[in-house]
């Protein structure tokens, strides 16, 4: 004869802990930006007006004008994955770029992915100076002291 036992509070707690641990490890996927309709990009053709493009794709994520020689529409989609306390990582990006001529007709269009871009960190608040290695504030001060001519105060003649 088999002996049946009822689950103890410790077993319930252990099962709940394992379930919470597994849930915390599952990725959290976020879709940001423009959500493309399937096949919408294939409906774009050269010569379409801005209103026709907006009718097919919707309003753009951002626009730009370059030297007043026509506008550009950009439709940007980004998919990120994050796990528990780790920083989210971008797993997919799509940019649809549509360029218009001066009359507002589609001149060219392209679709770019994550592999076509390059990462630019805009939050470092540092500016890279061409030709200058990592020079700290103290290095700059000491460099200025070394190259200065203090005059008669330090026993030098002007």
C-alpha positions as CSV (number, residue, x, y, z in Angstrom):
1,X,0.0,0.0,0.0
2,X,1.2,3.5,-0.9
3,X,1.4,6.1,1.6
4,X,0.2,9.5,0.4
5,X,1.5,12.7,1.9
6,X,0.2,16.1,1.7
7,X,2.5,18.9,0.5
8,X,4.1,20.8,3.4
9,X,4.4,24.6,3.4
10,X,8.1,24.2,2.7
11,X,7.4,22.3,-0.5
12,X,4.9,25.0,-1.6
13,X,7.5,27.7,-0.8
14,X,10.2,25.8,-2.8
15,X,7.9,25.3,-5.8
16,X,7.0,29.0,-5.7
17,X,10.6,30.1,-5.5
18,X,11.6,27.9,-8.5
19,X,8.7,29.4,-10.5
20,X,9.7,33.0,-9.6
21,X,13.3,32.3,-10.5
22,X,12.4,30.9,-13.9
23,X,10.0,33.8,-14.5
24,X,12.7,36.3,-13.7
25,X,15.1,34.7,-16.2
26,X,12.7,34.8,-19.1
27,X,13.4,37.8,-21.4
28,X,11.1,40.8,-21.5
29,X,10.7,41.8,-25.2
30,X,9.7,45.4,-26.0
31,X,8.7,46.7,-29.4
32,X,9.3,50.4,-29.8
33,X,8.5,52.9,-32.5
34,X,6.8,52.3,-35.8
35,X,5.0,49.0,-36.2
36,X,5.0,48.1,-39.9
37,X,2.1,46.5,-41.6
38,X,3.1,43.3,-43.5
39,X,4.0,44.1,-47.1
40,X,3.6,47.9,-46.7
41,X,7.1,48.7,-47.8
42,X,6.6,46.8,-51.1
43,X,3.7,49.2,-51.9
44,X,6.0,52.3,-52.0
45,X,7.2,53.3,-55.5
46,X,9.1,56.2,-57.1
47,X,6.9,59.2,-57.9
48,X,4.3,58.7,-55.1
49,X,3.3,61.9,-53.2
50,X,3.9,62.4,-49.5
51,X,0.2,62.0,-48.8
52,X,0.1,58.6,-50.7
53,X,3.2,57.4,-48.6
54,X,1.5,58.5,-45.4
55,X,-1.7,56.6,-46.5
56,X,0.3,53.4,-47.0
57,X,2.8,53.6,-44.1
58,X,1.2,56.1,-41.7
59,X,2.9,59.1,-40.2
60,X,6.7,58.9,-40.0
61,X,8.7,58.5,-36.8
62,X,10.7,61.5,-37.8
63,X,11.3,63.8,-40.8
64,X,14.3,65.8,-42.1
65,X,15.0,68.4,-44.7
66,X,18.4,68.5,-46.4
67,X,19.5,71.8,-47.9
68,X,15.9,72.5,-48.9
69,X,16.2,70.1,-51.8
70,X,13.5,67.8,-50.5
71,X,12.3,66.1,-47.4
72,X,12.9,62.7,-46.0
73,X,10.6,60.5,-44.0
74,X,12.0,57.9,-41.5
75,X,10.0,55.0,-40.0
76,X,12.0,53.5,-37.1
77,X,11.3,50.2,-35.4
78,X,13.3,48.8,-32.5
79,X,13.0,45.6,-30.6
80,X,14.9,45.2,-27.3
81,X,15.3,42.3,-25.0
82,X,16.0,42.6,-21.2
83,X,16.4,40.0,-18.5
84,X,15.8,40.7,-14.8
85,X,18.3,43.3,-13.7
86,X,20.5,43.3,-16.8
87,X,20.6,46.2,-19.3
88,X,18.2,45.7,-22.2
89,X,19.9,44.8,-25.5
90,X,18.6,45.9,-28.9
91,X,18.0,42.7,-30.9
92,X,16.4,44.1,-34.1
93,X,16.1,47.6,-35.7
94,X,14.5,48.6,-39.0
95,X,14.6,52.0,-40.5
96,X,12.6,52.8,-43.7
97,X,14.0,55.9,-45.3
98,X,12.0,57.7,-48.0
99,X,13.5,60.7,-49.8
100,X,11.4,63.2,-51.7
101,X,12.3,65.7,-54.4
102,X,11.4,69.4,-54.3
103,X,7.9,68.7,-55.7
104,X,7.1,66.2,-52.9
105,X,7.4,63.1,-55.0
106,X,9.3,59.9,-53.9
107,X,12.8,60.2,-55.3
108,X,14.3,57.1,-53.5
109,X,13.6,54.7,-50.7
110,X,15.5,52.1,-48.7
111,X,15.2,49.8,-45.8
112,X,18.0,49.4,-43.3
113,X,18.6,46.9,-40.5
114,X,20.6,46.7,-37.3
115,X,23.7,45.5,-39.2
116,X,23.7,48.6,-41.4
117,X,24.0,51.0,-38.5
118,X,26.7,51.9,-36.0
119,X,26.3,52.5,-32.3
120,X,26.8,56.1,-31.1
121,X,26.6,56.6,-27.4
122,X,25.0,60.0,-26.9
123,X,24.8,59.8,-23.1
124,X,28.5,59.8,-22.3
125,X,28.7,63.6,-22.3
126,X,32.2,63.5,-23.7
127,X,33.5,64.9,-26.9
128,X,36.3,63.1,-28.8
129,X,39.0,65.5,-30.0
130,X,40.8,64.4,-33.1
131,X,44.5,63.9,-32.6
132,X,44.5,64.2,-28.8
133,X,44.8,61.2,-26.6
134,X,43.1,61.0,-23.2
135,X,44.3,64.2,-21.6
136,X,42.9,64.8,-18.2
137,X,42.3,68.2,-16.6
138,X,45.3,67.9,-14.4
139,X,47.6,67.0,-17.4
140,X,46.4,70.2,-19.1
141,X,47.2,72.2,-16.0
142,X,50.7,70.7,-15.5
143,X,51.4,71.1,-19.2
144,X,50.6,74.8,-18.9
145,X,52.8,75.2,-15.8
146,X,55.7,73.5,-17.6
147,X,55.5,75.7,-20.6
148,X,54.9,79.0,-18.9
149,X,57.4,81.8,-18.4
150,X,56.8,83.2,-14.9
151,X,59.4,86.0,-15.2
152,X,61.4,87.6,-12.4
153,X,59.3,86.0,-9.6
154,X,61.1,82.7,-10.1
155,X,64.5,84.2,-10.8
156,X,64.0,84.4,-14.6
157,X,64.5,87.4,-16.6
158,X,61.9,88.4,-19.2
